Amino acid sequence: MEAKGALSGALLNGGALVNYNGKLGCAANSEQNEWRVIFDRTSTSLMLWVVEDVEKQEWSERIYVLPAVWKDVVGENDKLIFVGVTRTNEIAFSSSYQTNPYYLYYLNLERNTVVRVEIRGMDTFKCWVYCTSLDHVEDVKLYGKCLGTS
């Protein structure tokens, strides 16, 4: 599939490929035509391209203006990366580096809201970067089998 124009620029600069309503999408931050994957409290919009027709290689371009509360919810020094889109179409962001406390952010475009969720206990891990994934499910019963306790 060929990417043209602004989409090509976004992909070359690390735009995130996502599942958006069952379709391939690409999200990026565009401030003054400089494509970035980092969002901060000064970010004002989110660009999202969605494949509308695979055969014709047609992409739609959507620009979402971040709500005014974005700058109040996102911390002054926070640098966020786009994680993906939840099943309820909330856009998820996480910190691009280790922070204490560690937060996930959920942007709901329909309600124009931003929610910050604190993840406790992350300070026990001594690492520089966390990898956040959406919709990850594990069967904890398997741990018992591995440990011989079940």
N, C-alpha and C positions, 0 to 999 in steps of 0.2 A: 504494500500500500504506500503510495507516494504522499509525502507531506509537503505542502507548499506554503509560501509566505510566512505569516506570523507563527503558524503552527510549527513549521520547520525550525524557526528560531527558538521556540519554546522547547522542542525536543532536543535540540543541540545543546541547550543550556540546562538540561536536567529536568525538564517538565515531567511530572509524574503520570504514568499510565494507570488508569483506574477503571473499575467496573461502575458505570453510571447507568442505572436502570437496565442492566443486562446488555449494555452496549459499551464498546471500547471508548474511553474518553482520555483526554490529556488535560491536566490542570497546571497552571503556572501563574505567577504574579508578574504583572507588567506595570512598572512604574517608569514613566517617561521613556517608553519603548525599550527598556532594558529588561530582558527576560531573566527572572530569578525564580528559584524554588524556595527561597527564604521569605517568610512573612514576618513582619514585626508590627509594633503598634502604629507605625506611620503608614502601613499598607492601606490602600483604599479600595482595591478591587481584586477580583479573582477571575481569571480567564479560563473558560472550560470549552474544549472542543469535543464534539461527540460524533462518532461515525453514524451517519444516518442511512447510508446505502453502501454496503461493502462492495458490491459488484461495480457500481459507478464511482467508487472511491470518493463519496461525498461526505464532507464534514460540516457540521453546523458549529458556529462560533457563538458562545454566550459570554456575556460580561456581567458579573454579579458585583454590585457595589456592597462593600462591607458595611454593616450597620454602624451607626454612630457610637454605640457602646463598645465597639471593638477596641478603641484606644483606651477605654477605661478597664477592660477585662484583661487585656494583654499587658504584661509587665513592661516596665521601661527598658530593661535589658534583654527581654525575651526574644529569641530568634527561633521561629517556628518553621517546621517543615510540613508539607502536605502529606498526610498519611493515606487518606482514601475517603471513600464515601460509604456510610453505613447503610444497612438495609432500609432505614427510614429516611434516606437521602440527606442525612446530616453530614457535613464535611468535617473530617477529623484532622486535627493538627497535633503535633507533639513537639517538644523542645528538640532543637537540633544538637544539643549537648547535655551532659549531666547537670541537673540543677537540684537543689534541695530547698524546698520541697519540689517534687516532680509533678508536672501538670499535663493533662490532655485537654484540648479545647475542641468543642463541638459547635459548628456554625450551622444553624437551621435557616436556610434561605427563604422558606415559606413564611416562617414566623418572624424573620429578621432578628434572631436572637443569637447570643454567644454564651455558652456555658463552659466554665473552667472546672475541671475535676481534678482533685489532688489524689495522687497515688502514693500511699504511705509505704514506708519500709524500703524505699529505693536507696536510701542513704547507706544501707549495709553493703551494697554492691560497689566495688571499687573499679569503675570503668569510666571511660570518657564518653562513649556513645551508647544509647539504647536504641534497639530496633523495635519499632512498634508495628504490629500487624492487626488488622481488623478481622473479626469473625473467626478467631482461632479457638478451637474447641479441643479439649483433651479428655480422655476417659481416665479419671483418677483411679479407677479400679485396677488399671494396668500397673500402677505404681506398687500396689499391694502384691501383685503377682511377681513383679521384679524383685521385691524385697523379701518374698517368701512369707508374707504375713496374711495372705488370704487363701 
